[in-house]
Amino acid sequence: MTVPTLKTSTSWVGTTAVCTFVGDVLPENVAVMAGALEAALDGAPAMPAANLSEVDLFTSTGLNMLLTVRRTAAGRDVPLVLIAPSAGVRRVLQVTEADALFPVYASTDQARAAREAGQV
């Protein structure tokens, strides 16, 4: 069985680590997403961000992983923010009411501005 592809890339914008994900987040590949976010946290960012704009399918496994990373980030006194979640990701967040747990921004610049203004 072929594991569905989930592409990741991480870039730094100032002190913000932005992990971008492209593809489906499924039980078979969620470890790829977790690994990227954990590696970003290891870099001690002021704010880790998950860009989910190009995630097509997002399952409860992906949500559980985000909640775990959110808890780890909070333990390091940094917020995990979500950048431009796709409609599928937003739907899962809303149905589970987890949308109230994550700051969500349309862009990295918007998230950084909110951080600088002390809103995150």
Summary of the structure (lengths in Angstrom):
residues: 120
radius of gyration: 13.2
end to end distance: 41.7
largest distance: 47.7
contacts: 376
relative contact order: 0.17
helix: 42%
strand: 29%
